[in-house]
Amino acid sequence: MQRRTVERIEQWPSRQFLRSDVGLSDLANAGFSGAVHAGTWILMRDGDSVGVFDGAVDDITDRGTIYISPDPILPVLFSMLEQEPVRSSTHHTARVPIENQVNAFDNWNGSQEFIGYLELRGGGDEYYTVYDQTGSTSIAFVSGENRLLTNEQADTVGQTITGEYTVSIVPVEPSPVSDSRGSSVRSPSALPGETEPLATDGSNESIQDLRRQITALEHERDTLKAERDNLLEEREYLNSRISRLQDRIHDLESNGGSVSSQRSKNLTELTPEKALAGTSLFVRYHTQNRATLTDAYHGEATPEEVNDNLMLEHHTSFDPESTVVDGTPYEEFLSNSIEFDVVSWLVRDLLYVIYNAGYENELADLYDYLPDIDRAALHARNTVDGTSIYFDVVCFDKRGDPLLVVNIHDSTDPTTDAHLENLLDDASVAASQWPVTGAFLVSTSYFEPNALAVAEDATGGSGGLFGGSNRASYIRLSRKRGFHLSMVEARQRQFHVAVPDL
């Protein structure tokens, strides 16, 4: 699911569960509303499933987390937000007031209980209306106060927001859910939906406040632990490097030779291809207490603050200090390479480029995962189901899952449709196996019109940039799989996203 959806769900009261104690059938019998995360995400309302994501019910593991929704309508809304609309339209409050949409779904002839939603954002607040066969429910997320409001209170917030809003048809039909393996022996009366019914006032609200405090303290503890681990790792790396340098000084002094003459005897010559293929770049921070990409994603840090704290470290399969590439010391070669520039741009600039262009929703599948980039492999080759694939850059998260793939056409000649088709072929193979969110073709010259035409056909054909979807420049492989295509011009170390046009 989208990062924004997961983060909101993780703020709900939660508890760990074992399927030997609490099963899906128990939750169904108890009329549970919320989310179950056990490998697969299952959204539930009043005991019925309203959406299964990132897997299937049969894939759920024996251990997971139950999240209790503050309101039964939220799992329905989040399920809709995770799906492609059947149809959507955009309006402006100044021309078509949101009150005029009350009958927007009257002509819907489907049998689903829930039909679609209206979405309006402004000033950090978010207003939604979820439509069903008998009426509608309003929801508002108030950012400054971190509050959830419904119905009349939510409508009051919606009336204060002006701007464009979207009305989307996303049918959702609640369906029974049960365990696929084994059964639970625990009584439904002991489930969270029964023992702790949630309200918005009184003692239950106090319980929620305490749980939020516990969550905040646990998060702070984890942050401090991660910072400690990073500092210990950095200290170990620095000590190791100091030791290596001291050993070299000792060797040079013992042999009585000059630094230059000794280096000339011990240097290793590598081709650019071998040097890059043996290099990985790691996204690291001077300290976790200062601004990170995650902070920037949440609007809590400026680009300058993040980039001042962020650094790209390199790890090689050879000794970088005794290696030259085409006569240039390795580290100088690496820092001047287009591959290094591309990785630096992806982690230092792309998040803000998308946000400043107002494309954080249309490119959400890509945008939401940029803060998760942990390392990048250069000139990477792999084989998937017997098919050999190659990328100039592959960005991974901490779990080792590929998130972004990049090919670079480093030439003064224009980049052609053949270059783009090679990227699309290999990226499609990669995305069929891994959670690839974006494929980039970087040109140090410019794109031929034929290449742009291939991109338009691949991302929507006559439908243009959006291809009838709310996802910009999206390559759909199946109902659940796909990736965003980006074509980027990189001249004089200045990057410009040409597709989509940012």
MIKE-780665 format. One record per residue (C-alpha): residue number from 1; residue in one letter; chain; y, z, x. Coordinates in steps of 0.02 Angstrom, whole numbers, plus 50000, padded with zeros to 5 digits. Each point is the difference from the previous one (the first is absolute). Example, Ala and Ser with C-alpha at 12.3 -4.5 7.8 and 13.67 -1.06 7.14 Angstrom:
2
nr | rest | kette | Y | Z | X
1 | A | A | 49775 | 50390 | 50615
2 | S | A | 50172 | 49967 | 50069
END
This chain:
502
nr | rest | kette | Y | Z | X
1 | M | A | 50000 | 50000 | 50000
2 | Q | A | 50181 | 49983 | 50051
3 | R | A | 50067 | 50135 | 50115
4 | R | A | 50135 | 50048 | 49873
5 | T | A | 49869 | 50029 | 49865
6 | V | A | 49887 | 50102 | 50113
7 | E | A | 50144 | 50110 | 50060
8 | R | A | 50051 | 50039 | 49821
9 | I | A | 49822 | 50045 | 49951
10 | E | A | 49980 | 50110 | 50153
11 | Q | A | 50145 | 50107 | 49937
12 | W | A | 49900 | 50050 | 49846
13 | P | A | 49900 | 50162 | 49996
14 | S | A | 49832 | 49964 | 50080
15 | R | A | 49835 | 50073 | 50051
16 | Q | A | 49851 | 49942 | 50101
17 | F | A | 49840 | 49963 | 49907
18 | L | A | 49816 | 49968 | 50032
19 | R | A | 49908 | 49886 | 49882
20 | S | A | 49860 | 50127 | 49999
21 | D | A | 50122 | 50119 | 49914
22 | V | A | 50117 | 49887 | 49901
23 | G | A | 49955 | 49824 | 49946
24 | L | A | 50097 | 49861 | 49916
25 | S | A | 49910 | 50036 | 49837
26 | D | A | 50062 | 50180 | 50007
27 | L | A | 50178 | 49939 | 50023
28 | A | A | 49977 | 49880 | 49855
29 | N | A | 49933 | 50137 | 49886
30 | A | A | 50147 | 50112 | 50047
31 | G | A | 50127 | 49865 | 49953
32 | F | A | 50065 | 49997 | 50180
33 | S | A | 50162 | 49907 | 50039
34 | G | A | 50038 | 49963 | 50182
35 | A | A | 49918 | 49918 | 50148
36 | V | A | 49837 | 50015 | 50096
37 | H | A | 49996 | 49944 | 50180
38 | A | A | 49829 | 49991 | 50081
39 | G | A | 50006 | 49841 | 50103
40 | T | A | 50046 | 49910 | 49838
41 | W | A | 50153 | 50044 | 49896
42 | I | A | 49965 | 50030 | 49814
43 | L | A | 50148 | 50029 | 49883
44 | M | A | 49957 | 50092 | 49839
45 | R | A | 50088 | 50039 | 49837
46 | D | A | 49926 | 50120 | 49871
47 | G | A | 49828 | 49983 | 50080
48 | D | A | 49998 | 49809 | 50007
49 | S | A | 50023 | 49887 | 50150
50 | V | A | 50160 | 49898 | 49997
51 | G | A | 49978 | 49921 | 50172
52 | V | A | 49884 | 49992 | 50150
53 | F | A | 50074 | 49948 | 50168
54 | D | A | 49948 | 49975 | 50181
55 | G | A | 49817 | 49993 | 49950
56 | A | A | 49887 | 50025 | 49850
57 | V | A | 49935 | 50150 | 49905
58 | D | A | 49831 | 49974 | 50083
59 | D | A | 50085 | 50019 | 50170
60 | I | A | 50066 | 50176 | 49977
61 | T | A | 49944 | 50126 | 50130
62 | D | A | 49926 | 50171 | 49971
63 | R | A | 50158 | 50090 | 50055
64 | G | A | 50180 | 49967 | 49952
65 | T | A | 50159 | 50064 | 49919
66 | I | A | 50051 | 50022 | 49818
67 | Y | A | 50186 | 49981 | 49963
68 | I | A | 50062 | 50071 | 49834
69 | S | A | 50136 | 49894 | 49919
70 | P | A | 50154 | 50088 | 49932
71 | D | A | 49995 | 49880 | 49852
72 | P | A | 49856 | 49893 | 49932
73 | I | A | 50108 | 49844 | 49999
74 | L | A | 50026 | 49998 | 50189
75 | P | A | 49824 | 49935 | 50045
76 | V | A | 50029 | 49858 | 49876
77 | L | A | 50168 | 49955 | 50078
78 | F | A | 49932 | 50008 | 50177
79 | S | A | 49852 | 49891 | 49949
80 | M | A | 50121 | 49869 | 49932
81 | L | A | 50107 | 50005 | 50158
82 | E | A | 49845 | 49964 | 50105
83 | Q | A | 49956 | 49842 | 49904
84 | E | A | 50069 | 49824 | 49989
85 | P | A | 50093 | 49974 | 49834
86 | V | A | 49935 | 49871 | 49877
87 | R | A | 50182 | 49955 | 49971
88 | S | A | 50166 | 50075 | 50053
89 | S | A | 50184 | 49969 | 49973
90 | T | A | 50159 | 50065 | 50081
91 | H | A | 50160 | 50049 | 49910
92 | H | A | 50165 | 50087 | 50037
93 | T | A | 50057 | 50153 | 49905
94 | A | A | 50173 | 49924 | 49983
95 | R | A | 49931 | 49849 | 49907
96 | V | A | 49843 | 50065 | 49917
97 | P | A | 50003 | 50189 | 49972
98 | I | A | 49833 | 50085 | 50024
99 | E | A | 50006 | 50058 | 49819
100 | N | A | 49976 | 49818 | 49951
101 | Q | A | 49826 | 50003 | 50077
102 | V | A | 49929 | 50122 | 49874
103 | N | A | 49912 | 49856 | 49913
104 | A | A | 49959 | 49903 | 50158
105 | F | A | 49812 | 50011 | 49972
106 | D | A | 49991 | 49981 | 49812
107 | N | A | 49920 | 49828 | 50016
108 | W | A | 49865 | 50055 | 50121
109 | N | A | 49834 | 49953 | 49921
110 | G | A | 49885 | 50089 | 50123
111 | S | A | 49887 | 50144 | 49953
112 | Q | A | 50046 | 50115 | 50145
113 | E | A | 50075 | 50169 | 49956
114 | F | A | 50137 | 49990 | 50133
115 | I | A | 50096 | 49838 | 50016
116 | G | A | 50131 | 50007 | 50137
117 | Y | A | 50153 | 50084 | 50071
118 | L | A | 50186 | 49988 | 50032
119 | E | A | 50067 | 50046 | 50174
120 | L | A | 50182 | 50040 | 50044
121 | R | A | 50059 | 50073 | 50166
122 | G | A | 50169 | 50058 | 50062
123 | G | A | 50077 | 50130 | 50114
124 | G | A | 49828 | 50058 | 50056
125 | D | A | 49948 | 50040 | 49820
126 | E | A | 49861 | 49905 | 49913
127 | Y | A | 49981 | 49974 | 49812
128 | Y | A | 49845 | 49931 | 49915
129 | T | A | 49943 | 49969 | 49822
130 | V | A | 49813 | 49980 | 49969
131 | Y | A | 49959 | 49904 | 49840
132 | D | A | 49843 | 50021 | 49897
133 | Q | A | 49942 | 49929 | 49834
134 | T | A | 50090 | 50135 | 49900
135 | G | A | 50158 | 50035 | 50099
136 | S | A | 50062 | 50045 | 50172
137 | T | A | 50022 | 50143 | 50123
138 | S | A | 50148 | 50017 | 50119
139 | I | A | 49984 | 50069 | 50177
140 | A | A | 50135 | 50035 | 50131
141 | F | A | 49986 | 50053 | 50181
142 | V | A | 50161 | 50087 | 50052
143 | S | A | 50010 | 49983 | 50188
144 | G | A | 50133 | 50126 | 50045
145 | E | A | 49914 | 50140 | 49906
146 | N | A | 49821 | 49938 | 50026
147 | R | A | 49968 | 50019 | 49814
148 | L | A | 49894 | 49910 | 49872
149 | L | A | 50072 | 49977 | 49825
150 | T | A | 49923 | 49922 | 49845
151 | N | A | 50055 | 49934 | 49830
152 | E | A | 50177 | 50050 | 49947
153 | Q | A | 50043 | 50082 | 50166
154 | A | A | 49940 | 49845 | 50092
155 | D | A | 50100 | 49886 | 49884
156 | T | A | 50157 | 50098 | 50047
157 | V | A | 49970 | 49954 | 50182
158 | G | A | 49963 | 49818 | 49955
159 | Q | A | 50167 | 49986 | 49909
160 | T | A | 50092 | 50044 | 50162
161 | I | A | 49922 | 49859 | 50103
162 | T | A | 50072 | 49825 | 50000
163 | G | A | 49931 | 49844 | 50081
164 | E | A | 49849 | 49886 | 49990
165 | Y | A | 49840 | 50060 | 49917
166 | T | A | 49828 | 49923 | 49976
167 | V | A | 49890 | 49993 | 49845
168 | S | A | 49818 | 49966 | 50042
169 | I | A | 49843 | 49974 | 49898
170 | V | A | 49857 | 50093 | 50085
171 | P | A | 49863 | 50038 | 49872
172 | V | A | 49900 | 50159 | 50032
173 | E | A | 49852 | 50053 | 49893
174 | P | A | 49933 | 50177 | 50028
175 | S | A | 49813 | 49996 | 50029
176 | P | A | 49864 | 50133 | 50012
177 | V | A | 49957 | 50059 | 50175
178 | S | A | 49842 | 50085 | 50060
179 | D | A | 49908 | 50040 | 50159
180 | S | A | 49897 | 49861 | 50076
181 | R | A | 49893 | 50118 | 50104
182 | G | A | 49931 | 50164 | 49940
183 | S | A | 50088 | 50116 | 49879
184 | S | A | 50099 | 50158 | 50005
185 | V | A | 49939 | 50168 | 49940
186 | R | A | 50169 | 50082 | 49986
187 | S | A | 50071 | 50041 | 49831
188 | P | A | 50155 | 49900 | 49947
189 | S | A | 50087 | 50163 | 49959
190 | A | A | 50013 | 50033 | 50187
191 | L | A | 50091 | 49838 | 50040
192 | P | A | 50183 | 49989 | 50050
193 | G | A | 50050 | 49911 | 49841
194 | E | A | 49938 | 50148 | 49899
195 | T | A | 50036 | 50152 | 50108
196 | E | A | 50177 | 49950 | 50049
197 | P | A | 50086 | 49895 | 49866
198 | L | A | 50165 | 49942 | 50072
199 | A | A | 50167 | 50026 | 49915
200 | T | A | 50179 | 49979 | 50057
201 | D | A | 50055 | 50179 | 49976
202 | G | A | 49945 | 50182 | 50012
203 | S | A | 49860 | 50063 | 50111
204 | N | A | 49918 | 49831 | 50025
205 | E | A | 50161 | 49933 | 50074
206 | S | A | 49999 | 50148 | 50120
207 | I | A | 49821 | 49955 | 50048
208 | Q | A | 50057 | 49823 | 50038
209 | D | A | 50145 | 50066 | 50107
210 | L | A | 49882 | 50110 | 50100
211 | R | A | 49881 | 49855 | 50027
212 | R | A | 50143 | 49891 | 50059
213 | Q | A | 50050 | 50136 | 50123
214 | I | A | 49821 | 50010 | 50063
215 | T | A | 49995 | 49811 | 50021
216 | A | A | 50166 | 50002 | 50094
217 | L | A | 49939 | 50138 | 50116
218 | E | A | 49837 | 49910 | 50033
219 | H | A | 50097 | 49842 | 50039
220 | E | A | 50113 | 50094 | 50120
221 | R | A | 49848 | 50076 | 50084
222 | D | A | 49919 | 49829 | 50019
223 | T | A | 50162 | 49927 | 50070
224 | L | A | 50014 | 50138 | 50130
225 | K | A | 49818 | 49978 | 50047
226 | A | A | 50022 | 49812 | 50018
227 | E | A | 50155 | 50026 | 50108
228 | R | A | 49906 | 50122 | 50110
229 | D | A | 49858 | 49876 | 50021
230 | N | A | 50123 | 49860 | 50042
231 | L | A | 50087 | 50107 | 50130
232 | L | A | 49834 | 50050 | 50079
233 | E | A | 49946 | 49817 | 50003
234 | E | A | 50166 | 49947 | 50078
235 | R | A | 49989 | 50139 | 50129
236 | E | A | 49823 | 49946 | 50047
237 | Y | A | 50057 | 49819 | 50016
238 | L | A | 50149 | 50046 | 50109
239 | N | A | 49896 | 50115 | 50110
240 | S | A | 49873 | 49862 | 50024
241 | R | A | 50135 | 49875 | 50047
242 | I | A | 50082 | 50122 | 50122
243 | S | A | 49831 | 50030 | 50080
244 | R | A | 49969 | 49812 | 50020
245 | L | A | 50172 | 49974 | 50078
246 | Q | A | 49976 | 50145 | 50120
247 | D | A | 49831 | 49928 | 50053
248 | R | A | 50081 | 49832 | 50036
249 | I | A | 50139 | 50081 | 50103
250 | H | A | 49867 | 50095 | 50099
251 | D | A | 49900 | 49841 | 50031
252 | L | A | 50155 | 49905 | 50056
253 | E | A | 50056 | 50139 | 50116
254 | S | A | 49824 | 50019 | 50071
255 | N | A | 49986 | 49815 | 50039
256 | G | A | 50173 | 49994 | 50075
257 | G | A | 50042 | 49840 | 49907
258 | S | A | 50154 | 49958 | 49901
259 | V | A | 49996 | 50002 | 49811
260 | S | A | 50028 | 49814 | 49990
261 | S | A | 49864 | 49954 | 50124
262 | Q | A | 49874 | 50120 | 49922
263 | R | A | 50035 | 49934 | 49825
264 | S | A | 49976 | 49822 | 50057
265 | K | A | 49824 | 50046 | 50059
266 | N | A | 49948 | 50091 | 49839
267 | L | A | 50082 | 49895 | 49864
268 | T | A | 49894 | 49925 | 49861
269 | E | A | 50052 | 49830 | 49933
270 | L | A | 49972 | 49969 | 49814
271 | T | A | 50040 | 49853 | 49887
272 | P | A | 50117 | 50037 | 49853
273 | E | A | 49854 | 49980 | 49878
274 | K | A | 49890 | 50128 | 50090
275 | A | A | 50144 | 50121 | 50023
276 | L | A | 50047 | 49997 | 49816
277 | A | A | 49819 | 50003 | 49940
278 | G | A | 49977 | 50159 | 50102
279 | T | A | 50154 | 50085 | 49925
280 | S | A | 50025 | 50111 | 49847
281 | L | A | 50169 | 50067 | 49945
282 | F | A | 50015 | 50171 | 49918
283 | V | A | 50138 | 50058 | 49883
284 | R | A | 50050 | 50175 | 50055
285 | Y | A | 50145 | 50120 | 49980
286 | H | A | 50086 | 50110 | 50128
287 | T | A | 49980 | 50142 | 49875
288 | Q | A | 49935 | 50013 | 49822
289 | N | A | 50143 | 50118 | 49957
290 | R | A | 50123 | 49855 | 50011
291 | A | A | 50014 | 49845 | 49891
292 | T | A | 49843 | 49893 | 49971
293 | L | A | 49964 | 49841 | 49903
294 | T | A | 49928 | 50107 | 49861
295 | D | A | 50167 | 50090 | 49988
296 | A | A | 50091 | 49833 | 49994
297 | Y | A | 49881 | 49938 | 49863
298 | H | A | 50050 | 50151 | 49894
299 | G | A | 50185 | 49972 | 50035
300 | E | A | 50011 | 50155 | 50108
301 | A | A | 50048 | 49920 | 50167
302 | T | A | 50111 | 49859 | 50063
303 | P | A | 49933 | 49853 | 50102
304 | E | A | 50096 | 50063 | 50151
305 | E | A | 49921 | 50173 | 49988
306 | V | A | 49824 | 49928 | 49985
307 | N | A | 50017 | 49873 | 50140
308 | D | A | 50074 | 50131 | 50116
309 | N | A | 49842 | 50103 | 49974
310 | L | A | 49873 | 49856 | 49996
311 | M | A | 49916 | 49926 | 50153
312 | L | A | 49868 | 49868 | 50034
313 | E | A | 49871 | 50059 | 50126
314 | H | A | 49873 | 49882 | 50077
315 | H | A | 49818 | 50025 | 50044
316 | T | A | 49907 | 49874 | 50107
317 | S | A | 49824 | 49963 | 50054
318 | F | A | 50064 | 49981 | 50179
319 | D | A | 50118 | 50093 | 50117
320 | P | A | 50173 | 49942 | 49945
321 | E | A | 50086 | 50063 | 50156
322 | S | A | 49899 | 49888 | 50117
323 | T | A | 49999 | 49846 | 49888
324 | V | A | 50112 | 49848 | 50004
325 | V | A | 50004 | 49859 | 49873
326 | D | A | 50056 | 49831 | 50066
327 | G | A | 50085 | 50089 | 50143
328 | T | A | 50091 | 50126 | 49888
329 | P | A | 49958 | 50186 | 49997
330 | Y | A | 49898 | 50036 | 49843
331 | E | A | 50122 | 50119 | 49915
332 | E | A | 50144 | 49879 | 50023
333 | F | A | 49892 | 49858 | 49934
334 | L | A | 49949 | 50102 | 49847
335 | S | A | 50176 | 50057 | 49954
336 | N | A | 50061 | 49819 | 50010
337 | S | A | 49857 | 49928 | 49896
338 | I | A | 50024 | 49934 | 49824
339 | E | A | 49849 | 50103 | 49946
340 | F | A | 50089 | 50161 | 50050
341 | D | A | 50158 | 49943 | 49910
342 | V | A | 49902 | 49964 | 49841
343 | V | A | 49916 | 50172 | 49996
344 | S | A | 50166 | 50083 | 50036
345 | W | A | 50082 | 49906 | 49856
346 | L | A | 49859 | 50044 | 49880
347 | V | A | 50016 | 50187 | 50030
348 | R | A | 50185 | 50014 | 50039
349 | D | A | 50082 | 49878 | 49879
350 | L | A | 49890 | 49928 | 49863
351 | L | A | 50003 | 50154 | 49887
352 | Y | A | 50191 | 49993 | 49993
353 | V | A | 50005 | 49809 | 49984
354 | I | A | 49893 | 50011 | 49842
355 | Y | A | 50096 | 50149 | 49930
356 | N | A | 50173 | 49924 | 50031
357 | A | A | 49945 | 49838 | 49916
358 | G | A | 49943 | 50098 | 49846
359 | Y | A | 49820 | 49940 | 50016
360 | E | A | 49913 | 50169 | 50016
361 | N | A | 49916 | 49975 | 49830
362 | E | A | 49957 | 49815 | 50016
363 | L | A | 49927 | 50033 | 50174
364 | A | A | 49932 | 50173 | 49958
365 | D | A | 49823 | 49961 | 50062
366 | L | A | 50076 | 49966 | 50172
367 | Y | A | 50152 | 50115 | 49997
368 | D | A | 49904 | 50156 | 49950
369 | Y | A | 49884 | 49989 | 50151
370 | L | A | 50124 | 49962 | 50140
371 | P | A | 50019 | 50186 | 50042
372 | D | A | 49810 | 50008 | 50022
373 | I | A | 49996 | 49883 | 50151
374 | D | A | 49925 | 50098 | 50144
375 | R | A | 49956 | 49868 | 50129
376 | A | A | 49998 | 49813 | 50032
377 | A | A | 49869 | 49897 | 50090
378 | L | A | 50059 | 49841 | 50088
379 | H | A | 49905 | 49835 | 50005
380 | A | A | 49858 | 50071 | 49896
381 | R | A | 49840 | 49907 | 49960
382 | N | A | 49868 | 50051 | 49873
383 | T | A | 49855 | 49929 | 49901
384 | V | A | 49983 | 50027 | 49812
385 | D | A | 49841 | 49940 | 49913
386 | G | A | 49972 | 49876 | 50141
387 | T | A | 50179 | 49935 | 49996
388 | S | A | 50103 | 50020 | 50159
389 | I | A | 50181 | 50052 | 49967
390 | Y | A | 50146 | 50022 | 50121
391 | F | A | 50174 | 50077 | 49987
392 | D | A | 50137 | 50025 | 50129
393 | V | A | 50038 | 50173 | 49927
394 | V | A | 49899 | 50116 | 49886
395 | C | A | 50079 | 50164 | 49940
396 | F | A | 49883 | 50143 | 49954
397 | D | A | 50020 | 50168 | 49915
398 | K | A | 49930 | 50162 | 50072
399 | R | A | 49831 | 49969 | 49918
400 | G | A | 49983 | 49834 | 50090
401 | D | A | 50027 | 49894 | 49844
402 | P | A | 50097 | 49838 | 50033
403 | L | A | 50162 | 49998 | 49899
404 | L | A | 50096 | 49849 | 50069
405 | V | A | 49947 | 49842 | 50091
406 | V | A | 50119 | 49888 | 50096
407 | N | A | 49993 | 49829 | 50083
408 | I | A | 50141 | 49943 | 50114
409 | H | A | 50051 | 49820 | 50036
410 | D | A | 50096 | 50026 | 50162
411 | S | A | 50069 | 49825 | 50031
412 | T | A | 50158 | 49898 | 49989
413 | D | A | 49905 | 49881 | 49887
414 | P | A | 50012 | 50031 | 49812
415 | T | A | 49861 | 50100 | 49916
416 | T | A | 49893 | 49888 | 49890
417 | D | A | 49892 | 50016 | 49845
418 | A | A | 49846 | 50001 | 50114
419 | H | A | 50058 | 50162 | 50081
420 | L | A | 50024 | 50079 | 49829
421 | E | A | 49832 | 49940 | 49935
422 | N | A | 49912 | 50076 | 50152
423 | L | A | 50083 | 50167 | 49963
424 | L | A | 49957 | 49992 | 49815
425 | D | A | 49818 | 49959 | 50037
426 | D | A | 49976 | 50144 | 50122
427 | A | A | 50105 | 50123 | 49899
428 | S | A | 49898 | 49963 | 49843
429 | V | A | 49839 | 50037 | 50094
430 | A | A | 50073 | 50162 | 50068
431 | A | A | 50068 | 50055 | 49830
432 | S | A | 49830 | 49971 | 49920
433 | Q | A | 49931 | 50143 | 50106
434 | W | A | 50148 | 50111 | 50046
435 | P | A | 50156 | 50069 | 49910
436 | V | A | 50117 | 49870 | 50073
437 | T | A | 50169 | 50012 | 49913
438 | G | A | 50098 | 49864 | 50091
439 | A | A | 49977 | 49843 | 50105
440 | F | A | 50146 | 49943 | 50109
441 | L | A | 50032 | 49832 | 50083
442 | V | A | 50137 | 50019 | 50132
443 | S | A | 50088 | 49846 | 50068
444 | T | A | 50114 | 50002 | 50152
445 | S | A | 50071 | 49833 | 49940
446 | Y | A | 50001 | 49957 | 49814
447 | F | A | 49880 | 49951 | 49858
448 | E | A | 49971 | 49820 | 49951
449 | P | A | 50027 | 49961 | 49814
450 | N | A | 49812 | 49967 | 49982
451 | A | A | 49964 | 50178 | 50057
452 | L | A | 50120 | 50070 | 49870
453 | A | A | 49918 | 49890 | 49867
454 | V | A | 49828 | 50068 | 50045
455 | A | A | 50068 | 50177 | 49985
456 | E | A | 50074 | 49963 | 49828
457 | D | A | 49836 | 49926 | 49938
458 | A | A | 49899 | 50146 | 50069
459 | T | A | 50112 | 50133 | 49921
460 | G | A | 50025 | 49926 | 49828
461 | G | A | 50016 | 49813 | 50002
462 | S | A | 50123 | 49939 | 49869
463 | G | A | 50030 | 50181 | 49953
464 | G | A | 50112 | 50016 | 50152
465 | L | A | 50018 | 50152 | 50109
466 | F | A | 49928 | 50125 | 49878
467 | G | A | 49870 | 49885 | 49924
468 | G | A | 50009 | 50089 | 49832
469 | S | A | 49969 | 50168 | 50086
470 | N | A | 50105 | 50150 | 50044
471 | R | A | 49934 | 49988 | 50179
472 | A | A | 50103 | 49894 | 50118
473 | S | A | 49913 | 49866 | 50103
474 | Y | A | 49827 | 50066 | 49955
475 | I | A | 49834 | 49918 | 50042
476 | R | A | 49873 | 50051 | 49868
477 | L | A | 49819 | 49997 | 50057
478 | S | A | 49924 | 50089 | 49850
479 | R | A | 50053 | 50118 | 49862
480 | K | A | 50009 | 50146 | 50122
481 | R | A | 50028 | 49917 | 50168
482 | G | A | 50143 | 49904 | 50076
483 | F | A | 50143 | 50012 | 50124
484 | H | A | 50184 | 49956 | 50020
485 | L | A | 50041 | 49847 | 50106
486 | S | A | 50155 | 50010 | 50111
487 | M | A | 50072 | 49860 | 50106
488 | V | A | 50121 | 50065 | 50131
489 | E | A | 50118 | 49910 | 50119
490 | A | A | 50024 | 50091 | 50167
491 | R | A | 50132 | 49921 | 50111
492 | Q | A | 50089 | 50091 | 50141
493 | R | A | 49908 | 50159 | 49946
494 | Q | A | 50085 | 49991 | 49829
495 | F | A | 49878 | 50002 | 49853
496 | H | A | 50032 | 49918 | 49831
497 | V | A | 49875 | 50002 | 49855
498 | A | A | 49998 | 49826 | 49926
499 | V | A | 49856 | 50027 | 49876
500 | P | A | 50034 | 50093 | 49892
501 | D | A | 50186 | 49969 | 50024
502 | L | A | 50067 | 50171 | 50051
END
